[in-house]
Amino acid sequence: MRSDSLAEALFSMEEPWQSRFLILVAEMATNWTWNGRIPTHREIVTWLSDPDVRREVALMLRSWQNPCE
């Protein structure tokens, strides 16, 4: 999944899940040093350009959307 489409999937989630997932991605991408605020779309897309972060987020999102697979 591409960075921008993965970011769109995260930003299209309903609350409270959207902010929880966004903050989790921020924490993962910043090695758990994030300041707790909700990251911007641009920040998320930038972090998702890292293949390792993108892979982890894609797996996490897939597991969330299809828990029985």
N, C-alpha and C positions, 0 to 999 in steps of 0.2 A: 504494500500500500504506500502511496506517495505521501510525503510530508504534509502537503497542503490538504489532501483529502482526509488524512488521519486527523489533522487539526480541526477540520470541519466537523468530523464525527464527534470529537470531544466537545466542541462548542455547541453542538446541536443537542446534547444530552439535557435532560430535565434536571432542575434543581431538586434535591441538594446534591445530586450525583455529579453534575457538571463541575461545580467548584471543588468538590472533593477530588475528582480525577485530575483537574488542572493543577491543583496544589501538589498532588502526588507526583505528577510528571515533573513539576518544577523542582521538587525535592530530589527526585531521581537524577535529573539533569545537572543539578548543582551539588551533587555529592552530599545531600542532606544538610545544606547550609542555607536553604531558602528562607526568606523573611516572613513567610506566611500569607502574604497578599496574593490575590488571584492574578496570575500572569496574563499578559496581553497576548493577543493572537500572534503578533509578530515574534514574541519571545518563544511561544510554543513551536511555531514553524521553524525558528532557528534551532531550537534544541532537537527537533525531530529530524533535522538534516544529518544528525549523527546516526549512523546505521545501528549502533548498539541501542541507543535510546529508542529509535523508531521501532526496532524489532521487539523490545520489551513492552512498549506501549501498545503495539499492534496485538501482541499475544494477550496482554491484560484486557484490552477492549474486546477481543474476540471471546475470551473466557467469560466476560461480563455479559455479552450479548447472547451467547449460546452456551449456557452452563452445563448442558448435558452432553456436549460433544467431547 
